[in-house]
Amino acid sequence: MVTHGRGRLGGALVGSVARDVVQRSDSPVVVLGPSADNPGWSPRPRNWPEPLTVPRIVACVDGSTTSEQVLPFAAEWAEALDMSLTVLTVIVDAPTPLRPDHAPGSFGPHGNADAYVDHLVQQWQTRISRIDAAVVRDPIGTASGMRAHLDQH
């Protein structure tokens, strides 16, 4: 489905059909925002590759078992499309808080994001041969880190 990509504030003020569908659905949903490639609307930025020419699917996880539910579907799509799979997580690389009671929560096993995604790759290597892991650190936020990673790869 498509979305206007209004974000949290705009979606709260105007409403978001895509957010409602994602929140109420038990199934995976593919949502394309205003930056998705559509030659009929506007030219693609020069550094973007042609659609589906990058033979990789990226599955984003956040340390929760809920986010890991995307992996079986991502693996099936990767195999069906003869693509590799990257298990990606983004860490918000914020400075240490001044108050210790506001410390960030643990991420993955023992708070180690690298070990967490490596463990997921080891679990899935028997089902998909071309799989790797990526941990992105970004000071701004998850969406910023994901966007930067996708732009670079």
Secondary structure, 3 states (H helix, E strand, C coil): CECCCCHHHHHHHHCCHHHHHHHHCCCCCCCECCCCCCCCCCCCCCCCCCCCCCCEEEEECCCCHHHHCHHHHHHHHHHHCCCEEEEEEEEECCCCCCCHHHCCCCCCHHHCHHHHHHHHHHHHCCCCCCEEEEEEEECCCHHHHHHHHHHHC
